[in-house]
Amino acid sequence: MVKKLSLRDQQLIIAATKQAEAKTNAHIVTVVLPASDTYSHYIMILGFIVASLVDLFLWHQKIIIQFPTLLSIQLLFAILCPFIPGIKILTLKFLPKQMYHHRAAQVAAEKRLAASKDVNSTKPVLLIFISLAERYIHIFPNAVIRDKVPDNNWDPIVRELIHSIRTMELASACVKAIEESEELLLKASRT
């Protein structure tokens, strides 16, 4: 079940972000997505494969042997498959993990570019990206932060965020990750 952020949860995250930005002088963006993609194309391919098996059975049993009718069945299955409740979850279970993690990484990179687009290149920018359906979490610091904080220093925060999402409310887990990121940025600015 994909968790959604309520208005109260969004306000908690925004307040924690503003507080962290004020202390660190960094631009911090937290993105929480229910899913990184609709995966409609994979669902349609699944529908086409299922329809092909149905067509093969109908043709083999000589129930329907006309090609236009069999083709129509395949197209109908492919078009209607994305509207079947629960099919998206089933499709994600059959897809290789790297495939949907790759899509989540692409969306995270797009969000990172969008977050740094209107910001001065000398200002630290940090993106905390969470895609719930894919179970994908990534922290993207820009080059200014990377010069002070090595990438592996963010790993404990990511691991703690993964653990926190399972054990507490989503907003509280995000706030905790923002606060831990703030501490790491403050520690790096002192050195």
N, C-alpha and C positions, 0 to 999 in steps of 0.2 A: 504494500500500500504506500503510495507516494504521499508524503506529508506536504501540506500547503501552509504558507505563511499567512496568518491573519493580519489585520491592520495593526493590532497591538504588537504583534511580533515584529512587523516591519519597523514600527516606531522604536522598539527596543534596539534593533540593529542600527538604525539611523542615529540614535542618541549615542550609542557606544562608538560608532564611527566618528561622529563629530568630536567626541571627547578625545579619542585617540589622535585624530588629525590635529587638534589644538595642541596636544602635548608634543607630538613628533614633527610637526610641520610637513607631514607627508599627505599625499592624496590617497585615501584608502577607499576601495570600492569592494563591496561584498555582493556577489551575485548568487542567488539561490534559484535554480530552475527545477521545475518538476521533471522535465526531460529535455535533452539537448536536441531532439529531433522527433518528428512524428513517425518516422520509419515506415511511411506509407508505401514506398517503393518495395521494401522487403516484404511487407504484408501482401502486396499485390502479387509479388513473385510466388509467395507461399500459396495464395489462392490459385494462381495459374498452375502450380505443380499439383495441388489437390485436384483441380479440375481435369488435368491431364490424366491422372489416375482414374477418376470417375469416367472420363471419356474412353479410356482404354478398356475398362470393365464393360461399359455399354457397347462398345464396338465388338469386343471379343465375344460377348454373349449374344451379339446380333440384335440387340434391342434397338439401337440407333446406329445406322451405318452411313448416313449422309454427312459428308464433310462440313457443309455450312452449319448444320445443326450442332455438330460436335464443337466447331469453332465458336459458335455462339455461346455454348455452355462454358467454354474456357474463359471467354471474355467476360461473361456475366459473373462467374466466380471471382475473377481478378478484380473486377470493379466493386463488387459487394463485400469482399472479404474485409477491407478496412473498417467496415461498419459493424462487424460482429463484436459484441462485447467480450472483452478479455483476450481478444486475438493479439493485441499488441504485447501483452505480458508474455503470452505463449511464444510469439515470434522472438522476443528478446531472449528468452530462455534457450532457443535453438541457435541464435546467432553466436559466433565466436566472440568472446569477451573483448578481444583486441579490436573488433570491428566497431562496436558501439563506444568503446573507450577512445578510439581514434576520432569518432564524430564529436564526442564531448570535448576532446582536446582542441579540435578545430574551433568549436564554438567558444571555448575559453580563450583561445588566441584572438578571436574576433572581439570578444569583450575587453580583452587587455588593450588592444589597439584603440577601441572606442574610449576606454577610460583615460588613455594617455594623449588622445588627439588634441584636446584643448588645453593641455597643461604644458607649462614651460619645461624644456628638456632637462633643466638642472634640478627640477623638483622631484623628490622621491614619490613614486607611484607604486602602490601595492594592490593587487587584485586577489581576493579570496573567492575562488570559484567552486560552487557545489552544484552538481547535477545529480538529483536524487534517484531517478529511474536507472541511471547507469552506474550509480554508486561510485561517482568520480569526484574527487576533491583535489584541487591543485591551488597552490599559492604562487602567484606570478609577481616577483619584484622586478622593477625596471633596472636599467644599467646603473643608475645612481645608487640604488640600494644594494645591488650585487657587488659593487665596489667595496662596500663596507661589511656586508653580511653574505658569507658563502651560501650557496644553494642548500647544502646539506643541513644548515642550521634551521631551515624551515620544516624539515622532516618530522621532528618531535611534535610540532604544532599540528601538522596534518594528521599524524597518528592519534594524537589526543582528540582532534576534531572528529575523526572516524569513530573513536570509542564514545565520545560524548553524544554524538547523534543517536547512537543506539540506546544510551542510558538516560538521556534527559530530553527536554523539549528542544526542538530544532533552533528556535531563536536563542535560547540560553546557550546552546552549544556554539552558535555563531558569535555571540557576545564574548564568550570565553576565548574563542580563537582570535577575535579582534584585540582583546586585552593582552593575550600572550604575544601577539604580533607587535603591539605597542611597546611592551617591555623589551622585546628583542631589538626594535628600532631605537629605543631610548638607550639601551646598552651600547649599541653600535655607534650612536652619535657621541657618546662620552669618550670613546676610545680614539 
